[in-house]
């Protein structure tokens, strides 16, 4: 079993890989996009003034510009031992703020690596991807627990709160994008 939050560099590289795969699929299905987090040492952030003070929030990983526009927080994970998908409370709150700010779809999009041969496998098919609008998650978490995570690029010294939801709330990415399956699979060599 891989230690959770055991190697930030390796975890970040794995996340970058799957963000690139997502971008390749978006291009393959006729969408233009900007990857906002790939290759960065710090996170891309939105800034504004709220209540007379600077306010910053981390942006989602990828913006799809093709109308009507959508923003995706990308994760390469599988359900927890008890069958849920989780996300840190601070990340969820940032995504909710961004959804309210933009009035666009802000999606929590997961590549379920249980369907592709495991965490370190590179097999990819659109059928392995699932997405949900974060607004549909608000108030529907099944559990609130605390776990170690990364914050500002470092493993947290104490456990932080995370929401967990039933995978039943997610829809296939293929359905959300309303696209047919393309037989070609991105294998990371292009």
N, C-alpha and C positions, 0 to 999 in steps of 0.2 A: 504494500500500500504506500502511496506517495504521501509524505508528510504535508499537511495543509500549511501553507505559508512558510515552507521550508527554504525556498531559494527564489528570492524576488527576481533576480536576473533571468533565471530559467522560466519562471512563471510569466514574466513580461514578454519574453521571446515567444513563448507558446501562444500567448494572447495576441501578439502582433501577427503571428502566422495566420491565426484564424480570422482576424480582422481583414487581412489581405485576401483570404479565401472568400470572405463575405463580399468584399469589394469586387473581386473577379466575377462572382456570381451576379452582382448588381449590373456590372458592365455587360455580361453575357445576356442578361435579360433586358437590355436596352435602357438602363438607367445611368444618369450621370451622378457623380458623388464626390465628396471630399472626405478622406480619412483624417480625422482631427487629432488622434492620439498617437498614431504609428510613428515610431522613431523619436518620440519626445522623451526628455528626461523629467520634465514636469508636465502637468496636465494642461490642456487647453481649457480656458475658462472664459465665461461671460462675466462682464462687470457692469454695474450700475450703481446709482446712489439710491438707497432706501432709508427713509427716516433721517436724512442728513449725513449718512455714513456710507462709505464704500461697501458694496456687497459683491462677493464673487461666488460663482458656482461652477463646478466642473461640468464641462459639456459632455454629451454622449460621444461615443467613439466614431460614428460615421453619420454624415448628413447626405441624404439622397435629395438631389436638387430637382429631379424630374417631377413635374406637377403630379400631385398637389404638395409634394415635399414631405419628408419624414426623417426622423432622427433615430438612430439605433444604438443602444447600449449592447455591445456584443460580449457574450460569455461562452466559453468552451467548458462545459460541465455536464454532470449527470445529476439526477435527483439524489437527494440526501438518503441516508440509510433508511429513513422512514418515508421516503417517497415524495419529498417536496423540493421545489426550487427556491433558493434563498438569495437575498441581496442585503447588503449593509443598509441600515436605516439612513445614514447620512447620504448614501448614494441615491437611495430611493427618493429622499426629500429633494435632492438636487434635480433629479429627473422630473419630479412633480412641479418644481418651480419652473423649470424650462418649458414644460408642457403648458403651463398657465401663461408664461411670458410669450411664447410663440403662437399659441392656439393652433399648433400643428400636431400631427401624430408623433409622439415620443414613445418608442417601442423598446421593450426589454426582449432582446433576441438571443436565443440560446442554440448553440450547436450541441446537441445531446450526444456526447462521445460514447455512450453505451451502444448507440446504433452504428458506430463506425469502427468498432474494434478496440475501444478503450482510449484513455487519456492521451497516450502517445502515438496512436495510430493516425495516419494522414488520409485515410479514405474519406471522401466527401461526396455527398449527394444532397440535393435540396431537401429530400425527404428527411434528413437528419436535423433540419433547422425548424425552430418553432419561435413564434413571436406573440407578444401581447402589448396592447397600449397600456402604459403605466397608469392611466386614469381608471382602467378597468381593474387594476390591482388594488387601488386605494380603498381601504376599509375591508378588504376581502382576504387578508392574510390569515392563515390557519394557525401559525405559531409565531411567537416572538422569543428568540433565544439569543444568547451571547456566545460568540466564537472569536477566535483570533482571526485577524485579517491584515490587510495592508492599508496603511494610511500615510499619505505623503511619501510613498515609496518604501516605507519601513513596516516590518511586522509590528503589530501593536503589542505593547507590553502587557496590556490587560485585554480581556475579551470585550468586544463591542457588540452592540445590539444589532440583530439581523432579523428581517422579516422572512417568513417562509410561506409559500403558496402552493396550492395543488396544481400539478401540471395540466389539469383539465382546463385551466383558464387560458392556456396558450393555444394558438391555432397554428397549423403548418404555415411556414413562410411562403410556400408555393401558393397556398390559398389566399393569403394576405396580398401577395403580389399579383395573383390571378394570372399565373403563367404556366405553360406546359413544361414538362420535364425535358431538358436537353441532355442527351446521352453523354456528352463530354464531361469529364470530371477533372477539376483542377487538382493536380498532384503536387504542387509546390515547386515544380521545376521550371516554370515559366515566370 
